[in-house]
């Protein structure tokens, strides 16, 4: 492995943090460009990485079923083609919604439920934030009897066990937090989540299975990368945010940055060349 080459590449693209753990050991930690160990940094779409894991935990707890119609919890979706959508399709981004709902344009749950499909459910992969907000509406309805929100369930069921602290999470105009983006964490806290996922990867193996329309995207995780070991999976956010998990090497790598030119494949190819 050529760590120095990969680190040099990351350093050329507005770096903020590079933190690496192998197994239980923290083996590298560096900050630059105003980043530091304590200040939470936006994950942007890296926020999505929480929800496939959370959905699998909720299915195990008997709260949801990933392959049921979302109309089981959202009956207003049962009178049209949305009745064919499953929670799994939403998390895999193959539910038929068009591109959108990213950045500052994330709709509230209620607004997301008014958005029309662009394609038949299950046929096409289209990356965006709308499917995660539809999943949020479904999940919120499923959790209502327990008196908790999706984000409270995430914190209690997953993050508390992983010893992850959320710095901040953006609030939408209706007072809810978005699912596809909005979380800010210190690098060590996102690393702690990655280490939790690595440790429990067999329990959450379904998150790392792609769909027919896109074999490279699982339940909110990207699967595989050019030049990386075949078992690599990762979370990705705008500006070069990344968390890579490579089980065969017991590695979790967190990278924060502020550059649209940073490329995951280029970083990983240098690391594993």
N, C-alpha and C positions, 0 to 999 in steps of 0.2 A: 504494500500500500504506500502511496506517495502523499502523506498528509501535508508535507511542506508545500507541494505543488498546488494542492486543493486550497490550502489556507491562503497562499499567495493569490490565487484566482479570486477568492472571496474578498480579499483585501483591496482589489482593484475596483470593486463595485459598491462603493459607499457603505462600508461595513459598520455595523453597530455592535454585534456580538457574535462570537463563535464559541460554543460550549459543547464539549464532547464527553460522553460517559461510555466506558466499556464495562459491561456487567455492573457491579456495585461501585466501581471506582470512577471518580471524576478525573479524567486524564488531561483535559485542556480547557482553559477558560480565558478568553481574551475579549476586551471591549475597545471600541474605537468610535470616532465620529460623534462623540457626545453620549454614547451608550454607556451604561454602567450596570453593576450587578443588582441594584435595588430598584431602579426606575422601571415600571411596567412599559412594555413596548407593544404597539398595536400588532395583532396577528393578522388583521384583515381576513381574507378567506381561510387562513389557517384555523380560524374559529370553527370551521365546519368539522374539524377532526374530532371534536367532542361528541358529535351527535350519532354517528354510527355505533360507537361503543355504548352510548347511553341507550339507544334504541334496543340493542341486543340485551342489555341488562333489564330493560322494562319488559321485553318479551319473556325473559326468564322469570320475572316477577309476576307474570300473568296479567300485566296491565294492557299490553297491546299485542297484536299478532302481525308480523311483518308482511304476511301474504294474504291478509284479509282486505276486503274493499275498505277504502277510507270512509265510505258511507256508513259503515258500522258505528262510527263515532261522529260522523258529519253527515246526517241524513239529508241535508240540503244538497249534497253532491250525488245523491242516488237517483236523481231524475234525469240525468243526462250522461254523456260519455265519461264524465269524471268517476262514475261508479265503477269503472274498470281499473281505476288507479289503486295501487297498493302502497303502503308505507315504504316497502322496499324500493319500488319504482321511484318514489320521491327522493330517497337517500342516494340512489344510483343515478339520479338526474335523467331518467328515461320515461318520465310520466307524461311527456307531451307538451310541456310548457315551453314558451319561447325564451330567448336570451333576455335577461334583465334582472332587476332586483339586487344589483350589486352596489357596493359603496354606499353613498348617501341615499340611494333610490330603493332601499329595502322597504317593501310595503308592510303595513300592519297585517295581522292575521285576517281581520275582516276584509281589508282591501285585497289581500292575496286571493281570498275565496271568490272574488268577483272577476278574476282574470281568466279569460277564455283560453282553452287549449289551442295550440298551433298544429299539433300532430296527434295521431292515435297513440294512446298510452302503450308503452313498451317497445315502440318501434325505433326510436331515435334518441341518441344522447345529445343533450343541449345543456351546457354548463350555465349555471345562474343561481340566483338567490331565491327565486320564487318557490321552487319545490321545497326548500327548507322551511319557508314560512307556512306553506300548506301543511307540511309535517308538524310544524309547531302548533298550528290550529288543531290538528287531529290529536296530538299528544296532550295539549292542554285540556281538551274535552275528555280524554281518557283519564286524566289525573284529577279532574274536578271533584270527584267524590272523596278523594284523599285530602283535598284542601291545599294542594301544592301546585306550583307552576312547573313547567319544563325545566327552568333554570334552577329552581330549588331542588328538584329531583336530581339533576346533574350534580349539584354541589354535595348533596347528602349521600347519594348512591355511589358516585364515582370519585369526585375530587377530594372529598374528605379522606377516603381510603388511600388515594394516591398522594396525599399531603401536598395538594396543589392550592395555591392562593391565587384568586383572581384579583388583579389590581383594580381595573374598572371594566365596565361593560356598558356600551352605549344604550340609551333609553329612547324608544320611539315615542311618537306624540301621544299614543294611548297608554303610555306608562309601562309597556312591556319591553323586554330586551329582544333584539333580533337573534335568530339562530345562525344565519350564514356568515355573519361578520360582527364586529363590535367589541370583542374581548381584547384586553391588554394585560399582558403578564410579564413578569420578569423572566429572563431566559432560563434561570434554574427551575422556575415553576413549570414552564412548558416542557422542559427536560424531564421533570418529575412525572408529568403525564405520559410522556413517551416511554419512560422506564416502566411505568405501570402497565402500559399496553404491551410492551415487550415481555414482561414477566407473565402476563395473563393472555398471551397471544393465542394459545390453544382454546381458551374459553371464548375468545372473540374472533375466532378464525373466519366466521361468516362475513366479517367486515372487509376481508381481504380477498374476496371473490368478485371478479368482474361480471359484467352483464354481456349478453349477446351483442347489443349495439356498441358497447365499449368495454372490451376485456381489460382495459387498463384503469378502470375506475370502479372501486368497490363501494362500500357504504361510507362515503365521504372521505375516502383515502385514495390517492393515486398509487397505482401498482406498477412496479418495475421502472427502470430508467436505463438508458443506453450506457453501457460501461459499468453498471453496478451489478452486484450479485443478484441472482434471479429472485431471491426472496425479499428484496428491498421494497418497502412501501413508505409513502411520505405524505405530509401535509404541506400545502403551498398557499402563500398569501402574496398579494400585490406588493411590489417593491423589493422582492427578494427574501421574503420571510419563508423559512423552511424548517421542518422537522423530519429528519430521515431516521428510519428504523431499519436496521439490517440484522435480523435474528442470527444468521449464520456467523456473524462476527461479534455478536452481543453488543452492537453499537447503537447508540442514540446520539444524534447530532442536531443541535439547534443553531440556526443561523438567522440573525436579524440584519436587515439592511434597509437602504433607501435608494434602490436603483432598479429601473425597469430593464436594464441590460443584463442583469444576473440571470444565468441559466442553470437549472438543476442538473441537466445532463452533463454540462461542461464541468461543474464542480465535482460530480460523482465520478466521471471518467478520469479526472486527474487523481482523485483519491485512490481509486482501485486499479490504476494502470500498472 
